[in-house]
Amino acid sequence: MRYLVTSLLLAVAVGVLAVCLSGCPTPKASEQPSATPAVSPAAAGGEIVLGAYFGSTGGFATFGQSSVKAIRLATDEINAAGGILGKQIKLVVEDDQCKPEEAATASQKLIQQDKVACVIGEVASSNSLAAAPICQKNQTPMVSPSSTNPAVTATGDYIFRVCFTDDFQGKVMARFASEKLKAKTAVIFSDVSSDYSKGLSQVFREVFTAGGGKILGEEESYTQGDKDFRAQLTKFKQLNPDVMYVPGYYNEVSLILSQAKELGLKATVLGGDGFDSPKLVEVAGKAADGCYFSNHYSKDDPNPVVQKFVTDFKAKYGEVPDALAACAYDALRIVVDAIKAAGTPDRTAIRDALAKTKDFDGVTGKITIDENRNARKPATVLTIKDGKQTFVQSMPPA
């Protein structure tokens, strides 16, 4: 009897186990423990998923808006031509509202929830610096189109950029001031809330003084969102400098230009790629004429690659692309080139392929990624003349 009962119980147990094995779903790969970060399942369903985060609303939204338009244009073109590795690109875009904390949240969401193969962003260095550690920790390549602060790529070996750095941009304008404008004296007006502005200020100061120039007075500053700059500009007027270097973004710069003209400050205003927005001239009007700034490209460049991009962008959106759009377009195309070279959407393989990028024929010039994951490429100096950007000269990488 005991033997019969035992046999019956054993049979029941085996039956239950068989039902469980046949009826219970196998745990998803993402639910199973892994010793390494999960490889992006980007190729699932015939798609390769790429993520982007930009400030499409907020303090300098025109930069994010133009960047998003450019990566959508590039995505549409690539998908129309057959996609990557026989699969279409699915582009997931997040709005970080031009805030570092939102950039961090957006990058986390793209990696953990959307399982992207690569992240593209941001424009503002402060926002890229907030997201980069998250991408590095999750071993997900991040390509910044236009964050120029050197600290961005120093975050780690998964972080890249396709623009030049503040080191180069600051050197370009310091050399331009000394060599082209023959400036002997300068003042610096920086945004203390911006890593971008602080980085450019430091390099400009070092290079301008090393070349024999003199920085007058104490460096004055402002904070993003300020509206009245007359107190600082009045101090600058009393110093009577040859040039005033303002490495900021267009919202504040447009007001600075207007108020400088109102006060009769005669110094030639210099800046960086943060000047590149139609809002600058819309707000500053004639006060913008005569300023100079470093930038990533000129829409008037006769290079066929540039002219095709400008024509296609205008046809799709009815407007001329700014330099931030050009950088974003290059960023997505370089990511696609890396995936093709890798032969897989595996995140580490993409990272390795990005590091080998050499002489990529971009809208913003020939791009080579160096050992620090920065782009070696030329810079362009532009001026505002009669309310329009005008090419001055190109400055090759050192």
Rosetta blueprint (number, residue, H / E / L):
1 M L
2 R H
3 Y H
4 L H
5 V H
6 T H
7 S H
8 L H
9 L H
10 L H
11 A H
12 V H
13 A H
14 V H
15 G H
16 V H
17 L H
18 A H
19 V H
20 C H
21 L H
22 S H
23 G H
24 C L
25 P L
26 T L
27 P L
28 K L
29 A H
30 S H
31 E H
32 Q L
33 P L
34 S L
35 A L
36 T L
37 P L
38 A L
39 V L
40 S L
41 P L
42 A L
43 A L
44 A H
45 G H
46 G H
47 E E
48 I E
49 V E
50 L E
51 G E
52 A E
53 Y E
54 F E
55 G L
56 S L
57 T L
58 G L
59 G L
60 F L
61 A H
62 T H
63 F H
64 G H
65 Q H
66 S H
67 S H
68 V H
69 K H
70 A H
71 I H
72 R H
73 L H
74 A H
75 T H
76 D H
77 E H
78 I H
79 N H
80 A H
81 A L
82 G L
83 G L
84 I E
85 L L
86 G L
87 K E
88 Q E
89 I E
90 K E
91 L E
92 V E
93 V E
94 E E
95 D E
96 D L
97 Q L
98 C L
99 K L
100 P H
101 E H
102 E H
103 A H
104 A H
105 T H
106 A H
107 S H
108 Q H
109 K H
110 L H
111 I H
112 Q H
113 Q L
114 D L
115 K L
116 V L
117 A L
118 C L
119 V E
120 I E
121 G L
122 E L
123 V L
124 A L
125 S H
126 S H
127 N H
128 S H
129 L H
130 A H
131 A H
132 A H
133 P H
134 I H
135 C H
136 Q H
137 K H
138 N L
139 Q L
140 T L
141 P L
142 M E
143 V E
144 S E
145 P L
146 S L
147 S L
148 T L
149 N L
150 P L
151 A L
152 V L
153 T H
154 A H
155 T H
156 G L
157 D L
158 Y L
159 I E
160 F E
161 R E
162 V L
163 C L
164 F L
165 T L
166 D H
167 D H
168 F H
169 Q H
170 G H
171 K H
172 V H
173 M H
174 A H
175 R H
176 F H
177 A H
178 S H
179 E H
180 K H
181 L L
182 K L
183 A L
184 K L
185 T E
186 A E
187 V E
188 I E
189 F E
190 S E
191 D E
192 V L
193 S L
194 S L
195 D H
196 Y H
197 S H
198 K H
199 G H
200 L H
201 S H
202 Q H
203 V H
204 F H
205 R H
206 E H
207 V H
208 F H
209 T H
210 A H
211 G L
212 G L
213 G L
214 K E
215 I E
216 L L
217 G L
218 E L
219 E L
220 E E
221 S E
222 Y E
223 T L
224 Q L
225 G L
226 D L
227 K L
228 D L
229 F L
230 R H
231 A H
232 Q H
233 L H
234 T H
235 K H
236 F H
237 K H
238 Q H
239 L H
240 N L
241 P L
242 D L
243 V E
244 M E
245 Y E
246 V L
247 P L
248 G L
249 Y L
250 Y H
251 N H
252 E H
253 V H
254 S H
255 L H
256 I H
257 L H
258 S H
259 Q H
260 A H
261 K H
262 E H
263 L H
264 G L
265 L L
266 K L
267 A L
268 T E
269 V E
270 L E
271 G E
272 G L
273 D H
274 G H
275 F H
276 D L
277 S L
278 P H
279 K H
280 L H
281 V H
282 E H
283 V H
284 A H
285 G H
286 K H
287 A H
288 A H
289 D L
290 G L
291 C L
292 Y E
293 F E
294 S E
295 N E
296 H L
297 Y L
298 S L
299 K L
300 D L
301 D L
302 P L
303 N L
304 P H
305 V H
306 V H
307 Q H
308 K H
309 F H
310 V H
311 T H
312 D H
313 F H
314 K H
315 A H
316 K H
317 Y H
318 G L
319 E L
320 V L
321 P L
322 D L
323 A H
324 L H
325 A H
326 A H
327 C H
328 A H
329 Y H
330 D H
331 A H
332 L H
333 R H
334 I H
335 V H
336 V H
337 D H
338 A H
339 I H
340 K H
341 A H
342 A H
343 G L
344 T L
345 P L
346 D L
347 R H
348 T H
349 A H
350 I H
351 R H
352 D H
353 A H
354 L H
355 A H
356 K L
357 T L
358 K L
359 D L
360 F E
361 D E
362 G E
363 V L
364 T L
365 G E
366 K E
367 I E
368 T E
369 I E
370 D L
371 E L
372 N L
373 R L
374 N L
375 A E
376 R E
377 K L
378 P L
379 A E
380 T E
381 V E
382 L E
383 T E
384 I E
385 K E
386 D L
387 G L
388 K E
389 Q E
390 T E
391 F E
392 V E
393 Q E
394 S E
395 M E
396 P L
397 P L
398 A L
